Amino acid sequence: MNIKNRMTVFIRMVLGFAIVLCFGCSKEDSINLPTVKDVDGNAYHIITIGTQTWMVENLATSKYADGTNIPLVSEKTAWSKLSTPGYCKGTFGSLYNWYTVNTGKLAPTGWHVPTDTEWTTLRNYVNAHLGTSSSVAKAIAANTVWPTNNTIGAIGNDLTKNNSSGFNALPGGFRDDDGSFYGIGYMGLWWCSTQDYRNVNAQNIFISSSDTDLPITTNPKSRGMAIRCIKD
């Protein structure tokens, strides 16, 4: 084999090896995140951000940590009449009303639904360690799926700069009191375990593709939102 042919074979081998490195492993494999499972057997990647350890995916369990079933309420009218725990299937995990959160049994053993203070701790840490992202919202938002937006520092402005924290927030929307779904594909909402000061509504995190920060808002407990669990 002459030198030219040898070089050709060598280059092909190098290119083939590079392709295996680039595409042979999933994103999860490449970052090698550990996982935790709920009672349904769903596995969630986990990541430490500052002093906190979070799940990287939204909760998707159909059972409480003690193994009892959470009522699945798919029909629109039935959802609109709920004043007790219930959940429905969402685009990224499941959506739970706050009555489900309030049972204290929703998260897997050793985990819990974060308080407003714990969300604030996340926000403050990420704000101080933005990495390649230019805002807190960008730093926690996934770098796929979100629609584009021209606002400087917004989630949708240059998705390649998103998710420097590894939190990987996705726009799963929410289910309204009347049973309708809203915001899927361009906003994300996650419950806090904290009620408002009147104990009438409950607090939640809200971000959209045009947001730069991580605000805490208040919504009726009957609405369906995603859950991100934090380690005890």
C-alpha positions, 0 to 999 in steps of 0.5 A: 500500500503506497503512502497516499492510500495509507493516508486515505485509510488513516483519514477515514479511520479518524473521521469514523472515530470522530463520528462515533464520538459525536453521535454514538452517545446520547446527551445524557451519556455524555454528561453522565448525570445520575438518576433517581426513580419514582414509584412508577419506575420513571427515571429522572436525571439529577444535577447539583446547582450550587447547594441544591440538587434538582431533577432535570426533568419534570415529574411524571408519576401517576402515584404518590410516594406511598404507591397509591394512585393519583386521580387521573382527570383527562376530561375537561369538565371534570377537571374544571370541577376539581377541588381535590387532588388530580393530574393529567398528562402533559407535553413534558411530564405531567401537570398536577393541581396544587391540591396534589402538591399539598398532600406532601406525598407527590415527590419520591422519597428523599425529595420534595416540591420546592418552596418559593424560598428554594426557587429563589435560592436557585435564582440567586445562585444562577444569577451569580453564575450565568456562564454562557447565558446572559440572563437567569431565564436563559441559564435555566431554559433548555436550548431546544424547543423554545420559540425565538424572540428578539429581546436581548437576554430573553430565552428565545434570543439565541437558543445556543446560549441557553441552559448554562445551569443544566436545569433544562426547563421546557415550555410545557404550558399549564391547564386552566381552571376550565380544563383548557390547555394554554402556553404549550410550546412557549411558556413553562410553569412550575408549582411551589409548595408555598401558598400565598399570604392569604392561603387562597392561591399558591405560588409558582414559577413562570417563564416564557420565551420573552423572559429574562428573569425567573419570577414567582407568581400566584395562581389558583390551586385548581390549575395544572402545572409541572413539578420539578423536585428538589432533594431533601 
